[in-house]
Amino acid sequence: MEHTKELSKDEEREFRMTELREVELRDRVEERQLRRKPLELERQREEREKLKEEWPSKELERQIKKDEEDRAQKESVPGQLRYFGKMLDPLLPKLGEDPNEYPAYFKSVEDI
């Protein structure tokens, strides 16, 4: 019986040691996580600042590219036709479906 008590005491001691190790391990993990948190926050802040710095240059590049495309389109003959067509759209009357209205339509276009 005394032998079983010793065993149970040894087992209890072993159990407590295991519990202590688990607690220490959890503490270490929590400590590591706490140390990582400020580093992650700093990294995120740096990434945000980098994006803020890059954004204007990317926006400028995009605008320059768009301006070049617009200029190329306006310099081409089809582009110029489209441009002037859009300019005249609100000024010109609508062409009627009746062929008898064609002379009046063309007369009003000539007057403009």
URVENBEL-V363491 format. One record per residue. RES is the residue in one letter. NEAR is the number of other C-alpha atoms within 8 Angstrom. D_LAST is the distance of its C-alpha to the last C-alpha in Angstrom with 2 decimals. Layout:
((RES/NEAR/D_LAST) (RES/NEAR/D_LAST))
This chain:
((M/4/119.87) (E/5/119.64) (H/6/118.02) (T/7/115.28) (K/8/114.74) (E/8/114.27) (L/8/111.85) (S/8/109.90) (K/8/109.95) (D/8/108.76) (E/8/106.10) (E/8/105.07) (R/8/104.97) (E/8/102.91) (F/8/100.56) (R/8/100.12) (M/8/99.52) (T/8/96.84) (E/8/95.21) (L/8/95.35) (R/8/93.72) (E/8/90.93) (V/8/90.35) (E/8/90.35) (L/8/87.93) (R/8/85.56) (D/8/85.85) (R/8/84.98) (V/8/81.96) (E/8/80.73) (E/8/81.38) (R/8/79.37) (Q/8/76.48) (L/8/76.60) (R/8/76.57) (R/8/73.62) (K/8/71.49) (P/8/70.84) (L/8/70.18) (E/8/67.63) (L/8/65.95) (E/8/65.84) (R/8/64.38) (Q/8/61.67) (R/8/60.85) (E/8/60.60) (E/8/58.30) (R/8/55.99) (E/8/55.95) (K/8/55.25) (L/8/52.29) (K/8/50.99) (E/8/51.27) (E/8/49.61) (W/8/46.71) (P/8/44.68) (S/8/45.10) (K/8/44.09) (E/8/41.05) (L/8/40.14) (E/8/40.65) (R/8/38.48) (Q/8/35.65) (I/8/36.00) (K/8/35.95) (K/8/32.84) (D/8/31.08) (E/8/32.21) (E/8/30.94) (D/8/27.49) (R/8/27.43) (A/8/28.63) (Q/10/26.02) (K/10/23.15) (E/8/24.74) (S/8/25.00) (V/7/22.41) (P/7/22.28) (G/10/22.10) (Q/11/19.11) (L/8/17.31) (R/8/18.31) (Y/9/17.27) (F/8/13.66) (G/8/13.64) (K/8/15.01) (M/8/12.55) (L/8/9.54) (D/7/11.92) (P/7/11.74) (L/7/8.00) (L/8/7.88) (P/8/10.11) (K/5/13.48) (L/7/14.57) (G/8/17.53) (E/5/20.90) (D/6/21.55) (P/6/20.84) (N/5/20.41) (E/10/17.09) (Y/10/15.59) (P/7/14.52) (A/7/12.69) (Y/12/10.97) (F/8/9.96) (K/8/8.91) (S/9/6.49) (V/9/5.27) (E/6/5.41) (D/5/3.78) (I/6/0.00))
